[in-house]
Amino acid sequence: MKKQLITLVCILVPLIGFVIYGFWYTNQEDRLLKEVPVYSTAIIVETYVGTKVRNFVRFEFSISDKIYDGHQQYFPKIENIEVGDTCEVVYVKSNPEINRLLTNDDKSLKVKRKSKEFAPF
């Protein structure tokens, strides 16, 4: 019985810590994006199906000749996203790796238009 209790504690403590850290980290990102937002345009460079059959886009945007990227879920039943589409992105000026594509009220991405000059690598 004592071994089972020790095993349970050894599993639950890290798990609870991981969950708490996840919520804290997400809230930190949200707070930074609201406090010091910078807006730009991102290009969709890939669409793919991730875990649990969720659809994602990978996007890139450039700041001072440096390219940053991000991934975000999208809903193909609501919107038709294609490689080369441009979207609005918000990022933290001090750390552009914290970024998100802007969405409409229905959670669809704010797609601006397909970029004519985009050529996949």
C-alpha angles and dihedrals in degrees: 000000000000092000090052091051092049091048091049092050091047090054100039100046095058091041093052090045091052092050092048091048090049092054092044093049093048091048090049090053092048091048093049092047090053097043101046108015122172119188129212142146124272130195122223106235101172143011119202145159114250134184119330089017093287119155119235139180127213113212137184134204133178130230119180092341093308118116121221126186140197142180127225138172119249135183114237092190088063101035142020109227121186133186107267096035114131123225137181114260130192121204141170110260094218092048115020090183085079099076144135137188113245117248137203123239091272090055092252116138119261096245113189105184144305110280110235094201095052114115118178115235 
